[in-house]
Amino acid sequence: LLELIPYKLKTAGIITTGSEIFNGLIKDQFTPVVKHKLSDFNIDVTEHLTTNDEIESILGAIKHMQEKNVDIILCTGGMSVDPDDCTPGAIRLSGAKMVRYGAPVLPGAMFALGYFKNGVPIIGLPGCVMYAGSTIFDLLLPRLAAGVAITSSDITNMGHGGLCLGCAECHWPNCSFGKGV
């Protein structure tokens, strides 16, 4: 009926993608938000790299994170349907098995999730994680922190109840957002 699983992930590597940030044209406001969300689960960011939007740079950063043996790899900078966004392709080319690119959850439809052979998850975070109070990342982070593998079917099931209603006073996680109810 109930299973209590301790958090297993302890370290994270964040790859901030975006030529605007890489070249110093704008300030990275995404990483601090992700660090805060991870800290709620006692996950320390031990590695952080900023890359431009070129696939080779993103792949190099992913390889670096793998060599540093972090427990989870997060790519920030926003995922988009823009053909110039190389993050999903870099995740695919990195050797990770892509579980899902796209989710029936708003905010968070451009979420990407893959796993390496050693079980390390790699995630492409949509831009909404930076500004929305609750997103697909917030729905999945507790399971990821506990080391529970997430399947494509798990994400599909979040489609029922997958629209955040943006209530004036947010009661998340005490609502139906993404719960498949």
N, C-alpha and C positions, 0 to 999 in steps of 0.2 A: 504494500500500500504506500509505503514511504521509504525512501532511501536517502540518507544523508551522506553526501560525498564531499570530502575536504578539497579545498583549492589546491591544485598541484602545480600550476604554472607560477613561476617565481620571477622570471626575467623576460623582458621584451626588447625587441629591436624595432625602432621606428625609422622608416625610410620616407622622408618628406620629398615628394616629387613636385616639380614645377620650376620652369626656367625663371619665372619672375622672382621666386624666393631664392633660387640658386644664384642668380645674378645680383641679388640685393635690392631689387626694385620694390619689393613689398616685404613686410614683416611676416614671419611664420606665426599665425595665430591658431593653427590647427593642432600642432604638437602639444602645447600646454593643456588643451582640452582633453586630448587622448591620455596624456600622462595622469591627469586628475581622475579620469574614469578608471584607468588601470590601478591607481593607488587604492581605490576603494576595495580592490581584491588583493591587496598586498603584492602586486606585480610591479617590480622595479624596472624602469627603462635603463638598461645598462649600455645600450648602443643607440646612436642616432646619427643618421647620415642624411644629407640633403643632396639631391641630384637634379639635373636638368630633365627635360622631357624626352630625352633620347633613350631608346630601348636598351642600348648597350650600357648606358650609365645605370639604369634601373637594375638590369641584370647583374652588373658588378656589385651594386649595393646589396642585392639579395644574396649573392654568393658570400659577401663579407659577413652578413648576418648568420648564414649557415656555418661559416668557419668559427664564429664566436659562440656557437651553441646556445643561442637564446631559445627560450621556450615557445615564443610566439613572434611572428614577424608581421608588422603592420605597415602598409603603404598608405600614406596620407597624401593630401593634395587634391583629393576629389576624383571620383571616377565619373566618366561621362560617356555619352554616346558619340562624342566628338571623335572622328577618325584619327585625330592627332594624339589622343590619349593612349600612350603606349603601356600603361601599367598592366591592364589585363593580359596583353600579349607577353609582357615580360614575366608575369606570373606563370603563364602557360609554358614559356620557353625555359623557365628555371628548373624544370623537372618535377614540379609539384603536380599532383593530380588535381585538376580543377573539379571541385564539387559543384560549384554554382557560380554563375555570373548573371546577376539579376535576381530580384526577389519581389514577391507580391506584397511588399510592405512599404508604406509611406509614412514618415520619411525613411528612406533607405533603399530605394529600388535598385540603385546601381552598385550594390554590395557584391563583392567577389570573395570566394572562399576556396582554398585549396589546401592539400596536405602533402608534405614530403613523405618519403618512404619511412622515415624514422618517427612519423606521427606529428611532427611540428606543423602547426597550422600557419598559413600565410593568408593575410586578409587585405583586400583592397577596400578601403573605406570611402564611402560616398561623402561628398562635401557637407551634407546635412549634419553629420556627426559634430561638426564644428559649432553649429548654432542651434540645433533642435534639442530640446530637453530629453526626449526619448526617441530612439531610432532602432533599427534592426541590430545595430552594434550593441546597444544596451540590452536588447532581448537575448542575444546570443552570448554575451561576455560571461555571465555566470557559468554557463555550461562549458565554454572554452576554458575558463579558469579552473574548473574541476576536471579537465581532461576528458570530457565526454565528447566523443566524435559526433559531429553534426553531419547529417546526410542531406541530400537534395530534397528528399521527401519531407524532412523536418521543416525545411524552409518553405516548401510548397504549402504545408499545413498551416503556416502562419498567415496565409492569404485570407482566411476567414477571420475577421477581426484585425486585419492588417492595415487599417487606416487609422492613424492617430487623429482623434477628433479635435485636437488643439483646444481642449477645455480651458476656460478662463483660469480656473484653479486646477492645476494638474495633480492627479492622484496616482500617477504611475508609480509603482507597478500594480497598484490595486485598481486595474481596469482591464478591459478585454483586448487592449492593443496587442496584436500579433499572437494571441494565445490560442488561436484555432478553436474558439468557442462558438 
